[in-house]
Amino acid sequence: MVTRDFSGEDIYKVLVNTGNVQHVRTTGDHLILRWDPPAHHDTDARVVAVPAHDSVSIGTLHDIADDCGAEDFEAFCRWIDANR
């Protein structure tokens, strides 16, 4: 089973360094990012909010994966884990 225990900083670093995500601003303890979809996605750009917490809950992690256009949650978690 793949790990799902990530900090907000882990998620943020992977998304910004290896994903199609750019930092927009920081609001309180949330990092506000913009996801630009690749050409094969038929969607518009999305806003992704990542809490800067020591541990991100599983529901929030699901929301982040959805906002980033992940089609497979388990693969998204493996990708975060492999690149942090």
FENJO-V62820 format. One record per residue. N is the residue number from 1. D_LAST is the distance of its C-alpha to the last C-alpha in Angstrom with 1 decimal. Layout:
[[N;D_LAST] [N;D_LAST]]
This chain:
[[1;17.5] [2;13.9] [3;12.2] [4;12.5] [5;11.8] [6;9.2] [7;10.1] [8;11.1] [9;9.3] [10;5.8] [11;7.6] [12;9.4] [13;7.1] [14;5.9] [15;9.6] [16;11.1] [17;9.7] [18;9.9] [19;12.1] [20;15.7] [21;15.2] [22;16.8] [23;17.0] [24;20.6] [25;21.3] [26;20.5] [27;23.0] [28;23.3] [29;20.1] [30;18.8] [31;16.9] [32;18.9] [33;17.4] [34;19.4] [35;18.5] [36;20.7] [37;21.4] [38;21.8] [39;25.4] [40;25.7] [41;24.9] [42;28.1] [43;26.8] [44;26.7] [45;23.9] [46;22.4] [47;21.3] [48;18.1] [49;18.1] [50;15.0] [51;16.3] [52;15.0] [53;15.5] [54;14.2] [55;14.1] [56;14.5] [57;17.4] [58;17.5] [59;20.0] [60;18.0] [61;15.0] [62;17.7] [63;19.0] [64;15.8] [65;15.5] [66;19.2] [67;19.2] [68;16.7] [69;19.1] [70;17.2] [71;20.1] [72;18.5] [73;16.6] [74;15.6] [75;14.3] [76;12.3] [77;10.7] [78;10.1] [79;8.6] [80;6.0] [81;5.6] [82;6.0] [83;3.8] [84;0.0]]
